[in-house]
């Protein structure tokens, strides 16, 4: 499978690195990157073909991955050759809907839109994928292969669901970082050394997430197993309940999802 990337930013580099680590041939990967220094780094680090404009490698690719900034997408697509009809096009740009992409690509319909997240940078990401009806099972598999190079994948059958996906898993790392910050700061206020408190908070979140991912038990059951009646955990969880923390989390995700829909409207304008 020959893959061309339009854009050589962090997520593109993560995907390239992940694909190579899983055995992809660097000679079958190309990148279109405007910045000369960035092109040189890509070629030197990964051994892939890097060019400043679409070239023969772009034309020969089976899959084109759109990895430019959302606000730059329309202009970037205008530089592509018209010979896209046989290519699978995968967009990892946040907020740009498939109908806008199709319009900017002259009606091209072999489109998959993905919403990855930043843990992909260390191979621990999760991406939600949406495909137009024109995408067949083999093309879905190709999209999965590329995104699985940096983590897990799920499919949604309605593009509108990518807005709550964005609110939950794409924006979600920021919520976790904030939670770690607050836990560490609270531990420090209770008398722990700053470095110790941060290490405890970070490792606790990492370990709990791994346990939840690997356990056959639901998170609610794992929580109950930690919570002794009348104990310390129960005292903390009671405060969460009294402060209606679950409702506040829902309100936060609703706000993020609404903003995602608004950005889709804004970015899709001609």
C-alpha positions in Angstrom: 0.0 0.0 0.0 1.5 3.3 -1.1 0.6 6.2 1.1 1.0 9.9 0.6 0.7 12.5 3.4 -0.4 16.0 2.7 1.3 17.8 5.6 4.1 16.6 7.8 3.0 17.8 11.3 3.0 15.9 14.6 0.2 13.5 13.8 1.5 12.7 10.3 5.0 12.0 11.8 3.4 9.8 14.5 1.5 7.8 11.8 4.6 7.4 9.7 6.7 6.3 12.6 4.0 3.9 13.7 3.6 2.4 10.2 7.4 1.9 9.9 7.5 0.3 13.3 4.9 -2.2 12.1 6.9 -3.1 9.0 5.9 -0.6 6.3 8.4 0.1 3.6 9.6 3.7 3.8 9.9 3.7 0.0 6.1 3.4 -0.2 5.5 6.5 2.0 5.7 10.1 0.7 5.0 13.4 2.3 4.1 16.8 0.8 5.6 19.4 3.2 6.0 23.1 2.3 8.8 23.8 4.8 12.2 22.9 3.5 13.7 22.2 6.9 10.8 20.0 7.8 11.1 18.0 4.6 14.8 17.4 5.3 14.0 16.2 8.8 11.3 13.8 7.5 13.5 12.3 4.9 16.5 12.0 7.3 14.5 10.5 10.2 12.2 8.2 8.4 13.8 7.6 5.0 10.6 8.6 3.2 10.2 10.7 0.1 9.4 14.3 0.9 8.6 17.0 -1.6 7.3 20.6 -1.4 4.6 20.0 -4.0 2.6 17.0 -5.3 4.7 14.9 -7.5 4.9 11.4 -9.1 4.9 9.8 -5.6 1.6 11.6 -4.8 0.1 10.4 -8.1 1.2 6.8 -7.6 -0.1 6.6 -4.0 -3.1 4.3 -3.3 -4.0 6.4 -0.2 -3.8 10.1 0.5 -3.8 11.2 4.1 -4.9 14.8 4.7 -2.9 16.0 7.7 -2.8 19.8 7.3 -4.4 22.3 9.7 -8.2 22.6 9.3 -8.0 26.3 8.4 -5.5 25.5 5.7 -7.3 22.5 4.2 -9.1 24.2 1.3 -6.0 26.0 0.1 -3.9 22.8 0.4 -6.4 20.7 -1.6 -6.3 23.2 -4.4 -2.7 22.2 -5.1 -3.5 18.6 -5.7 -3.7 17.0 -9.1 -7.1 16.2 -10.5 -6.3 12.4 -10.7 -7.8 11.4 -7.4 -10.6 9.3 -8.6 -8.9 6.0 -7.7 -7.4 7.0 -4.4 -8.7 6.5 -0.9 -8.6 9.9 0.9 -8.3 9.9 4.7 -8.7 13.1 6.6 -7.3 13.5 10.1 -8.1 17.2 10.2 -10.4 18.2 13.1 -13.7 19.7 12.2 -13.6 19.6 8.4 -16.7 17.6 7.3 -16.6 15.1 4.4 -19.1 17.0 2.3 -16.8 20.1 2.4 -13.8 17.9 1.5 -15.7 16.2 -1.3 -16.7 19.6 -2.7 -13.2 21.0 -2.5 -11.9 17.8 -4.2 -14.3 18.2 -7.2 -16.9 15.7 -6.0 -14.5 12.9 -4.8 -16.4 10.5 -2.7 -13.9 7.9 -1.6 -13.5 9.6 1.8 -12.8 8.6 5.3 -12.8 11.1 8.1 -10.9 10.3 11.3 -10.7 12.0 14.8 -7.5 10.8 16.5 -6.1 12.2 19.7 -2.7 13.2 21.0 -1.7 10.0 22.8 -1.2 8.7 19.3 2.1 10.6 19.5 3.3 7.7 21.8 1.4 5.0 20.1 -1.4 5.0 22.6 -4.1 6.8 20.8 -7.7 6.2 19.9 -9.3 7.3 16.7 -13.0 7.3 15.6 -13.5 6.8 11.9 -16.5 7.7 9.6 -16.7 6.6 6.0 -18.9 7.7 3.2 -21.2 4.9 1.8 -18.9 4.7 -1.3 -16.1 3.2 0.9 -15.9 -0.6 0.6 -14.7 -3.1 3.2 -11.1 -3.3 1.7 -10.8 0.5 1.9 -12.1 0.5 5.5 -9.4 -2.0 6.3 -6.7 0.2 4.8 -7.9 3.1 6.9 -7.8 0.9 10.0 -4.3 -0.3 9.2 -3.1 3.3 9.0 -4.8 4.5 12.2 -4.0 1.4 14.1 -0.3 2.2 13.7 -0.7 4.6 16.6 -3.4 3.1 18.7 -7.0 1.7 18.7 -9.8 2.6 16.3 -13.6 2.6 16.4 -16.1 3.3 13.7 -19.2 5.6 13.9 -22.0 5.3 11.3 -23.1 9.0 11.5 -20.6 11.8 10.9 -22.4 14.0 13.5 -21.2 11.6 16.2 -17.6 12.8 15.5 -18.6 16.0 17.5 -19.2 14.1 20.7 -16.2 11.9 19.9 -14.1 15.1 19.7 -15.5 16.2 23.0 -14.8 12.9 24.7 -11.6 11.4 23.3 -9.9 14.1 21.2 -10.3 16.9 23.9 -10.2 14.3 26.6 -6.5 14.2 27.2 -6.6 17.9 28.3 -9.3 17.0 30.9 -7.0 14.2 32.2 -4.0 16.5 32.3 -6.1 19.0 34.3 -7.2 16.3 36.7 -3.7 15.2 37.3 -2.8 18.9 37.9 -5.6 19.2 40.5 -4.8 16.0 42.2 -1.1 16.9 42.5 -1.9 20.4 43.7 -4.3 19.0 46.3 -1.8 16.5 47.5 0.8 19.3 47.9 -1.7 21.3 50.0 -2.2 18.3 52.2 1.6 18.3 53.0 3.2 16.2 50.2 6.3 17.3 48.4 5.5 18.8 45.0 7.4 16.2 43.0 6.1 13.3 45.1 2.5 14.5 44.8 2.8 14.8 41.0 4.4 11.4 40.6 1.7 9.8 42.8 -1.1 11.5 40.8 0.4 10.7 37.4 1.2 7.1 38.1 -2.2 6.6 39.7 -4.0 7.8 36.6 -1.8 5.7 34.4 -2.2 2.6 36.5 -6.0 3.0 36.9 -6.5 3.5 33.2 -4.4 0.4 32.4 -6.4 -1.6 34.9 -9.7 -0.4 33.4 -8.5 -1.2 29.9 -7.3 -4.7 30.8 -10.0 -5.8 33.3 -13.0 -7.8 32.3 -14.9 -5.8 35.0 -16.7 -2.5 34.1 -15.3 0.7 35.5 -18.2 1.0 37.9 -17.5 -2.4 39.4 -13.8 -1.6 39.7 -14.8 1.6 41.5 -17.0 -0.4 43.9 -14.2 -2.8 44.6 -12.0 0.1 45.8 -14.8 1.7 47.8 -15.2 0.3 51.4 -18.3 1.3 53.2 -17.5 4.2 55.5 -13.9 4.4 54.3 -11.7 7.0 52.8 -12.7 6.5 49.1 -16.4 6.6 50.0 -15.8 9.9 51.8 -14.2 11.4 48.6 -16.9 10.0 46.3 -19.6 11.4 48.5 -18.2 14.9 47.9 -18.2 14.2 44.1 -21.9 13.3 44.4 -22.8 16.2 46.6 -21.0 18.6 44.1 -22.8 16.9 41.2 -19.5 16.3 39.5 -21.1 13.9 37.0 -23.5 16.6 35.8 -20.7 19.1 35.4 -18.7 16.6 33.3 -21.7 16.1 31.0 -22.2 19.9 30.7 -18.5 20.2 29.8 -18.7 17.6 27.1 -21.9 19.1 25.7 -20.2 22.4 25.4 -17.2 20.9 23.6 -19.5 18.9 21.3 -21.5 22.0 20.4 -18.4 23.9 19.7 -17.2 21.1 17.4 -20.5 21.4 15.4 -20.0 25.1 15.2 -16.4 24.8 13.9 -17.6 22.3 11.3 -20.1 24.9 10.0 -17.4 27.6 10.0 -14.7 25.5 8.3 -17.0 24.1 5.7 -18.0 27.5 4.3 -16.9 28.4 0.7 
